[in-house]
Amino acid sequence: MSLTIKNRKKAVKQAVANEKLEGLKVSVEARKIADNYITGKVSAKSAAAKIRARYGNL
């Protein structure tokens, strides 16, 4: 596993943990977007835009 994938996976893991701490649950759709980011299929900017488009700015 490349360093980039490890870093991305760590960032997603931290984001999911933050959501849980706030009492929120990460949807299946959001997880799919995050998985595409981890594997490099989409950039962080694109993943964030997709999340915002789906759920709005919280």
VOGUZA-98010 format. One record per residue (C-alpha): residue number from 1; residue in three letters; x, y, z. Coordinates in steps of 0.5 Angstrom, whole numbers, plus 2048, in hexadecimal, padded with zeros to 3 digits. Layout:
<nodes>
<node><rovo>NUM</rovo><lose>ala</lose><px>X</px><py>Y</py><pz>Z</pz></node>
...
</nodes>
This chain:
<nodes>
<node><rovo>1</rovo><lose>met</lose><px>800</px><py>800</py><pz>800</pz></node>
<node><rovo>2</rovo><lose>ser</lose><px>803</px><py>807</py><pz>7FE</pz></node>
<node><rovo>3</rovo><lose>leu</lose><px>804</px><py>80C</py><pz>803</pz></node>
<node><rovo>4</rovo><lose>thr</lose><px>7FF</px><py>811</py><pz>7FF</pz></node>
<node><rovo>5</rovo><lose>ile</lose><px>7F9</px><py>80B</py><pz>800</pz></node>
<node><rovo>6</rovo><lose>lys</lose><px>7FC</px><py>80A</py><pz>808</pz></node>
<node><rovo>7</rovo><lose>asn</lose><px>7FB</px><py>812</py><pz>809</pz></node>
<node><rovo>8</rovo><lose>arg</lose><px>7F4</px><py>812</py><pz>805</pz></node>
<node><rovo>9</rovo><lose>lys</lose><px>7F2</px><py>80C</py><pz>809</pz></node>
<node><rovo>10</rovo><lose>lys</lose><px>7F4</px><py>80F</py><pz>810</pz></node>
<node><rovo>11</rovo><lose>ala</lose><px>7F1</px><py>816</py><pz>80E</pz></node>
<node><rovo>12</rovo><lose>val</lose><px>7EA</px><py>813</py><pz>80D</pz></node>
<node><rovo>13</rovo><lose>lys</lose><px>7EB</px><py>80E</py><pz>813</pz></node>
<node><rovo>14</rovo><lose>gln</lose><px>7EB</px><py>815</py><pz>817</pz></node>
<node><rovo>15</rovo><lose>ala</lose><px>7E6</px><py>818</py><pz>813</pz></node>
<node><rovo>16</rovo><lose>val</lose><px>7E1</px><py>812</py><pz>815</pz></node>
<node><rovo>17</rovo><lose>ala</lose><px>7E3</px><py>812</py><pz>81C</pz></node>
<node><rovo>18</rovo><lose>asn</lose><px>7E2</px><py>81A</py><pz>81D</pz></node>
<node><rovo>19</rovo><lose>glu</lose><px>7DB</px><py>819</py><pz>81A</pz></node>
<node><rovo>20</rovo><lose>lys</lose><px>7DA</px><py>813</py><pz>81F</pz></node>
<node><rovo>21</rovo><lose>leu</lose><px>7DC</px><py>818</py><pz>825</pz></node>
<node><rovo>22</rovo><lose>glu</lose><px>7D7</px><py>81D</py><pz>822</pz></node>
<node><rovo>23</rovo><lose>gly</lose><px>7D1</px><py>817</py><pz>823</pz></node>
<node><rovo>24</rovo><lose>leu</lose><px>7D1</px><py>817</py><pz>81B</pz></node>
<node><rovo>25</rovo><lose>lys</lose><px>7D1</px><py>811</py><pz>817</pz></node>
<node><rovo>26</rovo><lose>val</lose><px>7D5</px><py>810</py><pz>810</pz></node>
<node><rovo>27</rovo><lose>ser</lose><px>7D0</px><py>80E</py><pz>80A</pz></node>
<node><rovo>28</rovo><lose>val</lose><px>7D2</px><py>809</py><pz>806</pz></node>
<node><rovo>29</rovo><lose>glu</lose><px>7D2</px><py>80E</py><pz>800</pz></node>
<node><rovo>30</rovo><lose>ala</lose><px>7D7</px><py>812</py><pz>804</pz></node>
<node><rovo>31</rovo><lose>arg</lose><px>7DB</px><py>80C</py><pz>805</pz></node>
<node><rovo>32</rovo><lose>lys</lose><px>7DB</px><py>80A</py><pz>7FE</pz></node>
<node><rovo>33</rovo><lose>ile</lose><px>7DD</px><py>811</py><pz>7FC</pz></node>
<node><rovo>34</rovo><lose>ala</lose><px>7E3</px><py>811</py><pz>802</pz></node>
<node><rovo>35</rovo><lose>asp</lose><px>7E5</px><py>80A</py><pz>7FF</pz></node>
<node><rovo>36</rovo><lose>asn</lose><px>7E6</px><py>80D</py><pz>7F8</pz></node>
<node><rovo>37</rovo><lose>tyr</lose><px>7EA</px><py>812</py><pz>7FB</pz></node>
<node><rovo>38</rovo><lose>ile</lose><px>7EE</px><py>80D</py><pz>7FF</pz></node>
<node><rovo>39</rovo><lose>thr</lose><px>7F0</px><py>80A</py><pz>7F8</pz></node>
<node><rovo>40</rovo><lose>gly</lose><px>7F1</px><py>810</py><pz>7F4</pz></node>
<node><rovo>41</rovo><lose>lys</lose><px>7EB</px><py>810</py><pz>7F0</pz></node>
<node><rovo>42</rovo><lose>val</lose><px>7E9</px><py>817</py><pz>7F2</pz></node>
<node><rovo>43</rovo><lose>ser</lose><px>7ED</px><py>81C</py><pz>7F5</pz></node>
<node><rovo>44</rovo><lose>ala</lose><px>7EC</px><py>81F</py><pz>7FC</pz></node>
<node><rovo>45</rovo><lose>lys</lose><px>7E9</px><py>825</py><pz>7F9</pz></node>
<node><rovo>46</rovo><lose>ser</lose><px>7E4</px><py>821</py><pz>7F5</pz></node>
<node><rovo>47</rovo><lose>ala</lose><px>7E2</px><py>81C</py><pz>7FA</pz></node>
<node><rovo>48</rovo><lose>ala</lose><px>7E0</px><py>822</py><pz>7FF</pz></node>
<node><rovo>49</rovo><lose>ala</lose><px>7DC</px><py>825</py><pz>7F9</pz></node>
<node><rovo>50</rovo><lose>lys</lose><px>7D8</px><py>81F</py><pz>7F8</pz></node>
<node><rovo>51</rovo><lose>ile</lose><px>7D7</px><py>81F</py><pz>800</pz></node>
<node><rovo>52</rovo><lose>arg</lose><px>7D5</px><py>826</py><pz>800</pz></node>
<node><rovo>53</rovo><lose>ala</lose><px>7D0</px><py>825</py><pz>7FA</pz></node>
<node><rovo>54</rovo><lose>arg</lose><px>7CD</px><py>81F</py><pz>7FD</pz></node>
<node><rovo>55</rovo><lose>tyr</lose><px>7CC</px><py>821</py><pz>804</pz></node>
<node><rovo>56</rovo><lose>gly</lose><px>7CE</px><py>829</py><pz>804</pz></node>
<node><rovo>57</rovo><lose>asn</lose><px>7D2</px><py>82D</py><pz>808</pz></node>
<node><rovo>58</rovo><lose>leu</lose><px>7D1</px><py>82B</py><pz>80F</pz></node>
</nodes>
